[in-house]
Amino acid sequence: MKPHIHTPLTYNHSAKPFGFVNVSDKWSSIVDKQAKMTSDCDVVLHVSAMPYTGSMYIKSSLFVVPFAIIAACHTCAAIAAPQKSGKWIDLTHPFSEKTLYWPTAKSFTLEQEFHAHTDKGYFYAANRYSASEHGGTHIDSPIHFSEKGKTVDKLSLDQLSGDAIVIDVTRKAAANRDYQISVDDIKAFEAKYGRIPKDAIVLFRTGYAKRWPNAETYLGTSERGQDAVAKLHFPGLHPDAARWLVKNRTIKAVGLDTASIDYGQSKLFESHQVLMAKNIPAFENVASMDKLPPTGSYIAAFPMKIQGGTGAPLRIAAMVK
């Protein structure tokens, strides 16, 4: 006979259990730790020891023991933890008539519908806006370069939030407008700060955010139209580095402070293809990465939920301790 932990899980601080999990005593420390998360978590774990013979069982829709307990508190732990301390850093460029878009894309426009006091005496204001999906601070959903990839409305909130790392290549990007972030850059980061954590959001800082919204210095040209595409010059992620990431690390998303994950002179957009074939979205035109540490920040990157969208405007922020 082995001692087991009998754990009724109750929702929203109520007394009605919705599931029972018997967990081997070697997981008791995990249960005890999770049981203390009552102040910020809607799932409360009441833990009591009891002997039990036979196999472990679950009476609920939870999944695998002992991961059922971790899964039960996963959402609240992920959301509540970064809010306990630190400050939020906005990583989003504002949308306006100055917002930069791909030379062939429709720019952002904002039209006033009403802005006055009504005949009933109260003030009322409303606008209408229009723009291409891919411009300003935005997300590339996997379907952007993968036929069977997820549309923006199918990306989970979990995939769009989590612990982040920032790989800084500002010096190399300043010396070469067409610099492509390499496998060596990633390995140099890991040699200094440790292995990229599982399910991390990987941000690459080139320093180009400081050039926003000057199209000439940020994009390489202020011209518009198809002919302007050949004149784009800005750094990006080398396809070999994208392949290395998907093969050797498990990541949620990538982000860059330039107009594209691929560098400006790319013709095949291979980094897009590699990442999005694995349903890894990309955040582009990210702002204010200079305010983030190399490790230890928490990202929340939530796009407009466009049904069937290949991308969308993005509000991205980081919690920094």
ROSETI-739631 format. One record per residue (C-alpha): residue in three letters; x, y, z. Coordinates in steps of 0.25 Angstrom, whole numbers, plus 5000, padded with zeros to 4 digits. Example, Ala and Ser with C-alpha at 12.3 -4.5 7.8 and 13.67 -1.06 7.14 Angstrom:
2
Ala504949825031
Ser505549965029
***
This chain:
321
Met500050005000
Lys500550144996
Pro500150275002
His499450364992
Ile498950504992
His497350514991
Thr497050654985
Pro495650704983
Leu495750824973
Thr494750934975
Tyr494351044966
Asn494251194970
His494451164985
Ser493151084985
Ala493050954993
Lys492550864982
Pro493750784976
Phe493750764961
Gly494850664961
Phe495750564969
Val497150534967
Asn497950424974
Val499450464973
Ser500650384977
Asp501350434989
Lys502550484981
Trp501650594975
Ser501150634989
Ser502150754989
Ile501550804976
Val500150794981
Asp500550864994
Lys501150974986
Gln499950994977
Ala498950984989
Lys499551124993
Met499151194981
Thr497751234986
Ser497851384987
Asp498051404972
Cys497451274966
Asp495951234964
Val496351084966
Val496551044980
Leu497250924984
His496850854997
Val497950755001
Ser497850635010
Ala498650515011
Met497950375010
Pro498450235007
Tyr497950174994
Thr498150044987
Gly498050024973
Ser498350114961
Met498150264960
Tyr496850314955
Ile496150444951
Lys494750474952
Ser494650604943
Ser495050654930
Leu496450674934
Phe497550604927
Val498850534932
Val499250514946
Pro500050594952
Phe499850694941
Ala498350704944
Ile498650784956
Ile499650874949
Ala498650894937
Ala497550934946
Cys498351054951
His499151084939
Thr498251194933
Cys498151274947
Ala499651244950
Ala500051304937
Ile499251424937
Ala499351454952
Ala500751434954
Pro501351554946
Gln500351654952
Lys500851634966
Ser502051724964
Gly502751814953
Lys502251904943
Trp501551894929
Ile502351944917
Asp501551974905
Leu502251914892
Thr501251964882
His501452084873
Pro500152164872
Phe499352164860
Ser499152294852
Glu499352354839
Lys500852334842
Thr500852184843
Leu501752114834
Tyr501252004825
Trp501751914814
Pro501951994801
Thr500751924794
Ala499851924806
Lys498752014810
Ser499152114821
Phe498352144833
Thr497252244832
Leu496352304843
Glu495052374839
Gln494252454849
Glu492752414849
Phe492252504860
His492952594870
Ala491952694877
His490852714887
Thr489652644883
Asp488252714882
Lys487952644895
Gly489052714902
Tyr490152604904
Phe491452594897
Tyr491752484887
Ala492952444879
Ala493152324869
Asn494152304857
Arg494352194846
Tyr495652144842
Ser496252054831
Ala497551994828
Ser498251864823
Glu498451754833
His499951764832
Gly500451894837
Gly500851974849
Thr501051884861
His500351754857
Ile500351604857
Asp500651514845
Ser499751394847
Pro500251254842
Ile499351254830
His500051384825
Phe501151284819
Ser500551144822
Glu499351104814
Lys498851014826
Gly499351104837
Lys498451164848
Thr497651294845
Val497851404855
Asp496551364862
Lys496951224865
Leu498251264872
Ser498051234887
Leu498351344898
Asp499351244904
Gln500151244891
Leu500151404891
Ser500651414905
Gly501751364913
Asp503151384918
Ala504051454908
Ile505551474904
Val506151584897
Ile507351554887
Asp508051694885
Val508751704871
Thr508751864871
Arg510151884868
Lys510251784856
Ala508951844851
Ala509451984852
Ala510651944844
Asn509851874833
Arg508451904829
Asp508251774823
Tyr508751694835
Gln508151554837
Ile508151504851
Ser508851374851
Val508951244859
Asp510251294865
Asp509451414871
Ile508551314877
Lys509651224883
Ala510351354888
Phe509151394896
Glu508951254902
Ala510451244905
Lys510251374914
Tyr508851354919
Gly508551214918
Arg507651124909
Ile506451184903
Pro505351134912
Lys504251044907
Asp503051124902
Ala503751254902
Ile503351374893
Val504651404886
Leu504851554883
Phe506051614874
Arg506451754876
Thr507151824865
Gly506951964870
Tyr506152004858
Ala504952044867
Lys505652174869
Arg505552214855
Trp504052204855
Pro503252264848
Asn504252314838
Ala504052224826
Glu505352264819
Thr506252214831
Tyr505252104836
Leu504952034823
Gly506052084814
Thr505052164805
Ser503852254807
Glu503352224793
Arg502052144791
Gly501652044781
Gln502151914776
Asp503451974771
Ala503752024785
Val503851874790
Ala505251854783
Lys505751974791
Leu505451924805
His506651914814
Phe506551864829
Pro507051754837
Gly506251614839
Leu506451474844
His507251384835
Pro506451264830
Asp507551174836
Ala507351234850
Ala505851214848
Arg506051064844
Trp507051044857
Leu505951104866
Val504851014861
Lys505750894861
Asn506450914874
Arg505550994883
Thr504051004887
Ile503551144885
Lys502251214885
Ala502451334876
Val503551424871
Gly503651574870
Leu504451674863
Asp504551834863
Thr504551844848
Ala503551834837
Ser503751684835
Ile504351554841
Asp505051544828
Tyr506051654824
Gly505651754815
Gln506351694802
Ser505651564804
Lys505051504792
Leu504551374797
Phe504151414812
Glu504751284816
Ser504751314831
His503251334830
Gln503051204823
Val503951124833
Leu503251184846
Met501851184841
Ala501951044836
Lys502051014850
Asn500851104854
Ile501851204861
Pro501351344859
Ala502151474858
Phe502051604864
Glu502551714855
Asn502851864857
Val503051844872
Ala503351964880
Ser504252004892
Met504951874893
Asp506151954899
Lys505351964912
Leu505351814914
Pro506351724920
Pro506951604913
Thr506151514922
Gly505151524932
Ser504051594925
Tyr502551544923
Ile501951574909
Ala500451594906
Ala500151614891
Phe498751614888
Pro498251654874
Met496951694868
Lys496151564867
Ile495851564852
Gln495151444848
Gly495951374837
Gly497051484838
Thr498451464833
Gly498851574843
Ala498351684851
Pro498751814859
Leu499451764871
Arg499451824886
Ile500651764892
Ala501251794906
Ala502251744915
Met502251724930
Val503651754935
Lys504051734950
***
